[in-house]
Amino acid sequence: AEHELNASTSASRITTSTLADFHSAITSGIGTLRGPLHGGANEEAMALIQRFETPDEAEAGLMEMLNRKELVMGFGHP
């Protein structure tokens, strides 16, 4: 799906538009990812992935989550 200018991309582009150096633009984008509403989702998705040791275990665990109508981070937007 097209997300146009998400928070981190927008922050990096705005920083670049001030003629700041490349490292500042990257730092700006990474800093924006630190927020729980943007990059926090990535961290939650990784935590979920790390709970499972095998593909079968992951499938069973995700099916349980879906049956309980729990949020599965990394799929869709809350």
NORMOPE-V731287 format. One record per backbone hydrogen bond with DSSP energy under -1.0 kcal/mol. CO is the residue of the C=O (numbers start at 1). NH is the residue of the N-H. Records with the same first field share a line. If there is no record, write none. Layout:
BEGIN
CO = NH  NH
END
This chain:
BEGIN
4 = 6
6 = 10
7 = 11
8 = 12
9 = 13
10 = 14
11 = 15
12 = 16
13 = 17
15 = 18  20
16 = 19
21 = 25
22 = 26
23 = 27
24 = 28
25 = 29
26 = 30
27 = 31
28 = 32
29 = 33
32 = 35
35 = 38  40
39 = 43
40 = 44
41 = 45
42 = 46
43 = 47
44 = 48
45 = 49
46 = 50
48 = 51
49 = 52
54 = 58
55 = 59
56 = 60
57 = 61
58 = 62
59 = 63
60 = 64
61 = 65
62 = 66
63 = 67
64 = 68
65 = 70
66 = 69
72 = 75
END
